[in-house]
Amino acid sequence: MEKKNYYITTPIYYASGKLTVGHCFSTILADICARYYRLDGHKVFYATGSDEHGLKIARVAEQNNMTPQQFVDKTVDEFKFIWEKLGITYDKFIRTTDKHHVELVEKVYQKLYEKGDIYLSQYEGLYCVPCETFFTESQLVEGKCPDCGRPVELTKEESYFLKLSKYQEFLDEYFKEHSDFLVPESRKNEIYNNFIKPGITDLCVSRTTFDWGVRLPFNDKHVAYVWIDALLNYLSVLGYDTKDDKDYKEFWPCNVHVVGRDISRFHCIIWPILLKMLDLPLPTQIHSHGFITLKGDKISKSKSNGFNPLTLVDRYGADALRYYLAKEGPIFNDTPYTAEQFVNTVNSDLCNDLGNLVSRTLAMITQYNGAIIPEPKVNEDSEKMLETACNELYGKVSTLMAEQKINDAVNEIFSVIRLANKYIDMTEPWKLAKDTSKKDKLDTVLYYLSETIRICNTLLQAFLFETPKKVFDKFSYTKDAQTFESIKKFSLTNYGNTVNKGDNLFPRLDVKKEIEFLDTPNAEPKKEEKKPEPKKENKEPAKTEETSEYISFDDFMKVKLITGKVINCEKVPNADKLLKSTVDTGKETRTIVSGIAEYYKPEDLIGKNVIVVANLAPRKLRGIESYGMLLCAENEATKGISLLTTDSDVPGGSEVC
């Protein structure tokens, strides 16, 4: 495979307030690409940063009784903190107040002024302060900004203009000759038909009504327009036009700018023309992704409908948010966000599919092979099916990642994870464990599960931040077993490691409770208050035969009974009456502690189809958290108990009614 250098960027975010989940979309998508290319052996430079000049920042700083510099310093610290929490692996963070960036902006303005591509004139028009964007009357929607919906201001001042119109023919031809310069196709057609084909107008590139910005070297009454200032970060972060320009020489032109569709026109019209004026190569591609939408509307700070991503990260972990945006967010389309979809995605994919596969496999290796990954002994059709899927996975994911089809790539990985869960159901290792003549098959099943997890987990290192390391540690895999090179072919030699089950990767979420929390943006988890004891009445109502022997139908309906299968069982140390069972309830595994050791041996329970009280509050018994109860019946004649089971192999999770 040919090794390449990749330069990947996200927009530098405007330092006038807090980041939202919408901002995280670009950054996480770009980070997944950067991580993947690095893991695949390529050299990567991934850059992001903060856009710190402009009228909006000056006004917000004043409202906070701070200087603009003090305000952006504080905001940038918050940005970096969020990116660290999300595991963003940028190589450099550029600030437009950095000295070398300011110097580049000054040099570019001077060069273009001397070249005749900048000229002085009068500007009169409509300006949206929150979006730092000029609009014509026809571009407004009901007289307001088409992007954020806020009022625009009529601005009239002396300004310098950039001769974009001079490069109309160049950009027109470039779009026709480079069909994949802007993707997706729909966005390219939108930009070309609405902004390029009708004719490009010259751009106002300086302001005099405020002074928080880069002053123009040839007229210090003017400060640079923030969009010219911001776009030049893609060069300054590489050290362009400085003595330390090694990164520029190695990585320019940029392979891909990952941007939201609302700023595509700046990157697809102003930016290529600006580079042409400077006689520099153009970026290979601009990826214009869709929005995260809430109730059909774009989530954004300017629309005041966003919420702090730390709310999600602190409650569910960085990987929950990274996975949700990777899976549910096709890079070129809008991604509807709902609290219900987020919680259900975490439960179904991370908890049920990935978490349960890892948990079940570790539990069975511990129970059936002394916590040692066994050597595979046989290779039947069931193994060949799983082996083929694993052998094809790297190629499929690599092809999709080359096209930035991130959601399709992660879905391919999870399709193999789901296949491994089906493999458990097909081979029924708990039954194999009861027959010593089938030890070779049992060893093979346990090995194939661990190897499949290793292959999927290796690829997931690009998508998830914290989970892959936990999985590798549980299986004691060395660094050599965590590389892309090691997963191109299903290996039969990764046995002998000692496993450590530990805690489950993802706790199952209470859907109703979490939706209630998430539907209150920026809310913190409420502390549970101890309710006062109700006052006792002096006179208690007399108990009737009906109230002492019967419960209401509503009370009965509160009890949730489901079926499950015991896949592992062991005695609780130093407890004569307690057994700890691992029960597969279809979509998850549960640990249930029962006081039935006097009547059943652990091996008697493994493989039994049982009935579980599913919504019983967790309870700690001898330091073990028990989630539910196994239903039993007392036998008066024998003074014993009988475990209630089903008369057929009912799928786990079926509701008892």
HUSUL-V617577 format. One record per residue. N is the residue number from 0. PSI is psi in whole degrees, -180 to 180 (* if undefined). Layout:
n=N psi=PSI
n=N psi=PSI
This chain:
n=0 psi=131
n=1 psi=129
n=2 psi=139
n=3 psi=164
n=4 psi=131
n=5 psi=129
n=6 psi=116
n=7 psi=135
n=8 psi=153
n=9 psi=167
n=10 psi=153
n=11 psi=130
n=12 psi=142
n=13 psi=122
n=14 psi=45
n=15 psi=6
n=16 psi=-168
n=17 psi=152
n=18 psi=150
n=19 psi=176
n=20 psi=-34
n=21 psi=-41
n=22 psi=-36
n=23 psi=-24
n=24 psi=-56
n=25 psi=-46
n=26 psi=-43
n=27 psi=-42
n=28 psi=-45
n=29 psi=-38
n=30 psi=-39
n=31 psi=-44
n=32 psi=-46
n=33 psi=-45
n=34 psi=-44
n=35 psi=-47
n=36 psi=-38
n=37 psi=-47
n=38 psi=-27
n=39 psi=7
n=40 psi=7
n=41 psi=162
n=42 psi=129
n=43 psi=140
n=44 psi=114
n=45 psi=123
n=46 psi=143
n=47 psi=-175
n=48 psi=-158
n=49 psi=136
n=50 psi=112
n=51 psi=5
n=52 psi=170
n=53 psi=166
n=54 psi=-41
n=55 psi=-44
n=56 psi=-41
n=57 psi=-41
n=58 psi=-43
n=59 psi=-40
n=60 psi=-42
n=61 psi=-40
n=62 psi=-27
n=63 psi=11
n=64 psi=44
n=65 psi=159
n=66 psi=157
n=67 psi=-41
n=68 psi=-42
n=69 psi=-41
n=70 psi=-48
n=71 psi=-32
n=72 psi=-44
n=73 psi=-44
n=74 psi=-42
n=75 psi=-38
n=76 psi=-39
n=77 psi=-42
n=78 psi=-52
n=79 psi=-35
n=80 psi=-44
n=81 psi=-43
n=82 psi=-36
n=83 psi=-43
n=84 psi=-31
n=85 psi=0
n=86 psi=30
n=87 psi=124
n=88 psi=51
n=89 psi=149
n=90 psi=-34
n=91 psi=145
n=92 psi=115
n=93 psi=138
n=94 psi=138
n=95 psi=-5
n=96 psi=-3
n=97 psi=141
n=98 psi=-47
n=99 psi=-28
n=100 psi=-46
n=101 psi=-43
n=102 psi=-37
n=103 psi=-42
n=104 psi=-44
n=105 psi=-44
n=106 psi=-42
n=107 psi=-46
n=108 psi=-43
n=109 psi=-44
n=110 psi=-45
n=111 psi=-31
n=112 psi=-46
n=113 psi=-30
n=114 psi=-15
n=115 psi=10
n=116 psi=-4
n=117 psi=133
n=118 psi=158
n=119 psi=137
n=120 psi=-166
n=121 psi=135
n=122 psi=133
n=123 psi=118
n=124 psi=-166
n=125 psi=134
n=126 psi=131
n=127 psi=114
n=128 psi=-48
n=129 psi=-37
n=130 psi=-6
n=131 psi=50
n=132 psi=140
n=133 psi=143
n=134 psi=153
n=135 psi=165
n=136 psi=-41
n=137 psi=-21
n=138 psi=-14
n=139 psi=156
n=140 psi=112
n=141 psi=38
n=142 psi=8
n=143 psi=169
n=144 psi=129
n=145 psi=-17
n=146 psi=-50
n=147 psi=-10
n=148 psi=10
n=149 psi=164
n=150 psi=149
n=151 psi=163
n=152 psi=139
n=153 psi=122
n=154 psi=135
n=155 psi=119
n=156 psi=163
n=157 psi=133
n=158 psi=157
n=159 psi=146
n=160 psi=146
n=161 psi=131
n=162 psi=67
n=163 psi=-36
n=164 psi=-27
n=165 psi=-25
n=166 psi=22
n=167 psi=-51
n=168 psi=-41
n=169 psi=-49
n=170 psi=-37
n=171 psi=-49
n=172 psi=-38
n=173 psi=-42
n=174 psi=-38
n=175 psi=-36
n=176 psi=-19
n=177 psi=81
n=178 psi=-23
n=179 psi=19
n=180 psi=-41
n=181 psi=124
n=182 psi=147
n=183 psi=176
n=184 psi=-40
n=185 psi=-39
n=186 psi=-39
n=187 psi=-45
n=188 psi=-39
n=189 psi=-48
n=190 psi=-45
n=191 psi=-49
n=192 psi=-32
n=193 psi=-26
n=194 psi=-32
n=195 psi=-52
n=196 psi=-43
n=197 psi=-16
n=198 psi=127
n=199 psi=132
n=200 psi=156
n=201 psi=153
n=202 psi=132
n=203 psi=121
n=204 psi=22
n=205 psi=158
n=206 psi=151
n=207 psi=-8
n=208 psi=-4
n=209 psi=166
n=210 psi=10
n=211 psi=89
n=212 psi=-175
n=213 psi=119
n=214 psi=140
n=215 psi=135
n=216 psi=-25
n=217 psi=-3
n=218 psi=94
n=219 psi=2
n=220 psi=-17
n=221 psi=145
n=222 psi=152
n=223 psi=143
n=224 psi=135
n=225 psi=-30
n=226 psi=-32
n=227 psi=-45
n=228 psi=-49
n=229 psi=-45
n=230 psi=-32
n=231 psi=-8
n=232 psi=-31
n=233 psi=-23
n=234 psi=-43
n=235 psi=-32
n=236 psi=-22
n=237 psi=-4
n=238 psi=22
n=239 psi=138
n=240 psi=34
n=241 psi=173
n=242 psi=-29
n=243 psi=70
n=244 psi=24
n=245 psi=-46
n=246 psi=-38
n=247 psi=-47
n=248 psi=-32
n=249 psi=-32
n=250 psi=-16
n=251 psi=141
n=252 psi=159
n=253 psi=138
n=254 psi=-45
n=255 psi=128
n=256 psi=118
n=257 psi=114
n=258 psi=157
n=259 psi=156
n=260 psi=-23
n=261 psi=-20
n=262 psi=17
n=263 psi=-39
n=264 psi=-32
n=265 psi=-41
n=266 psi=-22
n=267 psi=-9
n=268 psi=-62
n=269 psi=-47
n=270 psi=-51
n=271 psi=-35
n=272 psi=-41
n=273 psi=-43
n=274 psi=-38
n=275 psi=-42
n=276 psi=-33
n=277 psi=2
n=278 psi=42
n=279 psi=151
n=280 psi=147
n=281 psi=156
n=282 psi=153
n=283 psi=-43
n=284 psi=149
n=285 psi=123
n=286 psi=114
n=287 psi=97
n=288 psi=166
n=289 psi=-172
n=290 psi=157
n=291 psi=123
n=292 psi=145
n=293 psi=114
n=294 psi=40
n=295 psi=-1
n=296 psi=145
n=297 psi=132
n=298 psi=120
n=299 psi=158
n=300 psi=-40
n=301 psi=-25
n=302 psi=-3
n=303 psi=31
n=304 psi=11
n=305 psi=171
n=306 psi=156
n=307 psi=125
n=308 psi=-23
n=309 psi=-24
n=310 psi=-43
n=311 psi=-44
n=312 psi=-45
n=313 psi=-31
n=314 psi=-36
n=315 psi=-10
n=316 psi=154
n=317 psi=-36
n=318 psi=-29
n=319 psi=-46
n=320 psi=-45
n=321 psi=-45
n=322 psi=-43
n=323 psi=-47
n=324 psi=-34
n=325 psi=-43
n=326 psi=-48
n=327 psi=-7
n=328 psi=77
n=329 psi=130
n=330 psi=-27
n=331 psi=0
n=332 psi=164
n=333 psi=149
n=334 psi=105
n=335 psi=132
n=336 psi=130
n=337 psi=151
n=338 psi=-40
n=339 psi=-44
n=340 psi=-40
n=341 psi=-51
n=342 psi=-43
n=343 psi=-34
n=344 psi=-44
n=345 psi=-45
n=346 psi=-48
n=347 psi=-43
n=348 psi=-52
n=349 psi=-43
n=350 psi=-56
n=351 psi=-49
n=352 psi=-65
n=353 psi=-52
n=354 psi=-45
n=355 psi=-36
n=356 psi=-47
n=357 psi=-45
n=358 psi=-46
n=359 psi=-42
n=360 psi=-46
n=361 psi=-41
n=362 psi=-42
n=363 psi=-38
n=364 psi=-40
n=365 psi=-45
n=366 psi=-43
n=367 psi=-15
n=368 psi=29
n=369 psi=31
n=370 psi=22
n=371 psi=129
n=372 psi=119
n=373 psi=164
n=374 psi=135
n=375 psi=143
n=376 psi=-28
n=377 psi=168
n=378 psi=88
n=379 psi=-175
n=380 psi=-38
n=381 psi=-37
n=382 psi=-41
n=383 psi=-37
n=384 psi=-48
n=385 psi=-40
n=386 psi=-42
n=387 psi=-44
n=388 psi=-41
n=389 psi=-39
n=390 psi=-29
n=391 psi=-13
n=392 psi=-48
n=393 psi=-45
n=394 psi=-42
n=395 psi=-46
n=396 psi=-40
n=397 psi=-42
n=398 psi=-44
n=399 psi=-39
n=400 psi=-32
n=401 psi=-25
n=402 psi=9
n=403 psi=31
n=404 psi=72
n=405 psi=-42
n=406 psi=-40
n=407 psi=-36
n=408 psi=-47
n=409 psi=-31
n=410 psi=-33
n=411 psi=-42
n=412 psi=-45
n=413 psi=-21
n=414 psi=-35
n=415 psi=-37
n=416 psi=-43
n=417 psi=-36
n=418 psi=-38
n=419 psi=-38
n=420 psi=-38
n=421 psi=-35
n=422 psi=-38
n=423 psi=-46
n=424 psi=-35
n=425 psi=-43
n=426 psi=-20
n=427 psi=68
n=428 psi=-29
n=429 psi=-29
n=430 psi=-40
n=431 psi=-35
n=432 psi=-21
n=433 psi=-15
n=434 psi=109
n=435 psi=-23
n=436 psi=-13
n=437 psi=22
n=438 psi=-39
n=439 psi=-42
n=440 psi=-42
n=441 psi=-46
n=442 psi=-41
n=443 psi=-44
n=444 psi=-47
n=445 psi=-38
n=446 psi=-47
n=447 psi=-35
n=448 psi=-46
n=449 psi=-38
n=450 psi=-38
n=451 psi=-42
n=452 psi=-43
n=453 psi=-45
n=454 psi=-48
n=455 psi=-42
n=456 psi=-35
n=457 psi=-43
n=458 psi=-33
n=459 psi=-12
n=460 psi=-27
n=461 psi=-29
n=462 psi=-38
n=463 psi=154
n=464 psi=-44
n=465 psi=-35
n=466 psi=-46
n=467 psi=-41
n=468 psi=-41
n=469 psi=-42
n=470 psi=-46
n=471 psi=-40
n=472 psi=-39
n=473 psi=-34
n=474 psi=1
n=475 psi=39
n=476 psi=138
n=477 psi=170
n=478 psi=-36
n=479 psi=-26
n=480 psi=8
n=481 psi=12
n=482 psi=155
n=483 psi=-36
n=484 psi=-32
n=485 psi=-9
n=486 psi=5
n=487 psi=-22
n=488 psi=134
n=489 psi=121
n=490 psi=147
n=491 psi=16
n=492 psi=5
n=493 psi=52
n=494 psi=168
n=495 psi=-12
n=496 psi=146
n=497 psi=130
n=498 psi=159
n=499 psi=107
n=500 psi=-52
n=501 psi=-156
n=502 psi=156
n=503 psi=150
n=504 psi=-43
n=505 psi=117
n=506 psi=145
n=507 psi=137
n=508 psi=144
n=509 psi=106
n=510 psi=-49
n=511 psi=-45
n=512 psi=-42
n=513 psi=-35
n=514 psi=-42
n=515 psi=-41
n=516 psi=-47
n=517 psi=-25
n=518 psi=3
n=519 psi=88
n=520 psi=138
n=521 psi=8
n=522 psi=148
n=523 psi=152
n=524 psi=130
n=525 psi=136
n=526 psi=133
n=527 psi=123
n=528 psi=139
n=529 psi=120
n=530 psi=140
n=531 psi=146
n=532 psi=135
n=533 psi=144
n=534 psi=135
n=535 psi=134
n=536 psi=147
n=537 psi=-35
n=538 psi=118
n=539 psi=141
n=540 psi=142
n=541 psi=136
n=542 psi=132
n=543 psi=169
n=544 psi=-36
n=545 psi=-44
n=546 psi=-24
n=547 psi=-24
n=548 psi=-16
n=549 psi=151
n=550 psi=161
n=551 psi=160
n=552 psi=-37
n=553 psi=-39
n=554 psi=-42
n=555 psi=-39
n=556 psi=-16
n=557 psi=-22
n=558 psi=124
n=559 psi=116
n=560 psi=129
n=561 psi=163
n=562 psi=156
n=563 psi=170
n=564 psi=130
n=565 psi=115
n=566 psi=-12
n=567 psi=146
n=568 psi=141
n=569 psi=158
n=570 psi=146
n=571 psi=124
n=572 psi=138
n=573 psi=28
n=574 psi=105
n=575 psi=-27
n=576 psi=-8
n=577 psi=136
n=578 psi=140
n=579 psi=115
n=580 psi=141
n=581 psi=116
n=582 psi=125
n=583 psi=113
n=584 psi=29
n=585 psi=-63
n=586 psi=-5
n=587 psi=166
n=588 psi=144
n=589 psi=146
n=590 psi=123
n=591 psi=124
n=592 psi=127
n=593 psi=146
n=594 psi=58
n=595 psi=17
n=596 psi=-20
n=597 psi=-21
n=598 psi=-20
n=599 psi=142
n=600 psi=153
n=601 psi=-42
n=602 psi=-21
n=603 psi=-27
n=604 psi=-28
n=605 psi=127
n=606 psi=-9
n=607 psi=142
n=608 psi=118
n=609 psi=171
n=610 psi=130
n=611 psi=134
n=612 psi=106
n=613 psi=-27
n=614 psi=25
n=615 psi=136
n=616 psi=138
n=617 psi=147
n=618 psi=139
n=619 psi=126
n=620 psi=118
n=621 psi=40
n=622 psi=1
n=623 psi=129
n=624 psi=120
n=625 psi=128
n=626 psi=83
n=627 psi=-173
n=628 psi=140
n=629 psi=131
n=630 psi=133
n=631 psi=162
n=632 psi=137
n=633 psi=141
n=634 psi=104
n=635 psi=-37
n=636 psi=-43
n=637 psi=-4
n=638 psi=30
n=639 psi=-168
n=640 psi=158
n=641 psi=132
n=642 psi=130
n=643 psi=125
n=644 psi=169
n=645 psi=156
n=646 psi=2
n=647 psi=171
n=648 psi=74
n=649 psi=136
n=650 psi=140
n=651 psi=141
n=652 psi=-4
n=653 psi=136
n=654 psi=135
n=655 psi=125
n=656 psi=*
